[in-house]
Amino acid sequence: MEIPTSSSDLDYFNVNCKICLKAGHGLHFGIETCRACAAFFRRTLVLNRKYKCSRRTGKCEIGSDEEKLMCKFCRFKKCIDLGMTTENVRTDIAVKDDEPPADSPSSSSTSSSDVVVLQMTSTQPIAEVGNRVEYSIINPKTRAPAMLIDVNAIIKKSRAILETYYLPNEDSICHLNPLQRMVHSLQRIRSKQNWNPEFFVHVKFHEMFSWWEVQMRDTATWLMHSDEFRKLPTHERIAIFKIVWAVWRRFERYTMTATIFGQRCYDEKILLHSHEAAAKFGNYQVDYSNVSDHGFERFNNVFGGKMIQYYEIIVKPFLDLKLSETEITFILCQIVWNYAGRRLQGQTQAAGERFLEEISNNLHSYYEENPKSLEIESAGNNTVAEKNDKGNYASRLAKMMQIVNQMLNIQLKREDTMDIAMLFDMFNIVFTEPEFFKV
């Protein structure tokens, strides 16, 4: 597709709800709807409600300005007629009959959940760890005892950044080009890193959530430094964030580890799991006992092979090319926007293509201003210049894009692995926001 050349050429829009025709808030139950209509559809199914047409015709105009109070029978009929379905829905705590009406301000200000009913074995949380609350439940799929992890509190912090975040230092970065802004944000995030982290040999699964919470907020903050991202509708920004935070975390953590430990990172298979904690692959174990009947060795057999590959596709080329922070940021942008574009398409793909075009031009300018950045490490550890002049960086760029393509390929394989793990019920666990942990 043709890339617009100015910011005014590309206008983003909110899709209207197909039920009530008001402003939509994303995809719910298979179609674009607002939160109120999604909550209405969910409540009708979960509570098995039956309605009668207020006019006794079954043909009320839902979405008409003349209809101040929508006929519930015709509203639900329109939901079904337009294809709303309960297949592939998110899992959440069961809806109570006394929750506020869908059109009330309190309901519209919160995100609706496409739900199936969970049987709670206790109404009290069995554990509260940080912002996460764990409940004992009966898994709706296996009917076996399981744990519900309500991560909405963690997600809420990142969502607040995506919905209300403004750049606190906007005046100081207004002169920077798009790529430089992303570099600036990454540098600020990495300034929190402890360069003498503590190495651990054992960690409980739920303890990793505190690390992920910080990395979610870091991802959200970094994304909001892109003007193109900030122009997108809120629900689309959140949709992008949900599917890219994990791949963002992996690339950022492996390159940060290589920055600190250099060749040791590759030789000893070191990984920074947080700003304070690190471990050596093969020298630590994760305790999955509270979320799975399978031991660490079983999980390592399933997922360990994917993790070890990152040392070959990220760490090794990082060390060989001596990637700068600008180049790391460029690769990270390529991974995030290409992955989001493939998954979401539409406006996200258009915004990604435009943004990546801009930062490609920014990278060219960076090389022109910093010709030494085109120097690479030869096999004999002697620094040599690229074969062509400083403006011809095709060879180095090709190596960088190879990292991008390999990351995208391994991400697709990882999704397949997660699908298999879920299919064979490796986890006795249910998330309130499962899409965050499917990647």
Disulfide bonds with the S-S distance in Angstrom:
none
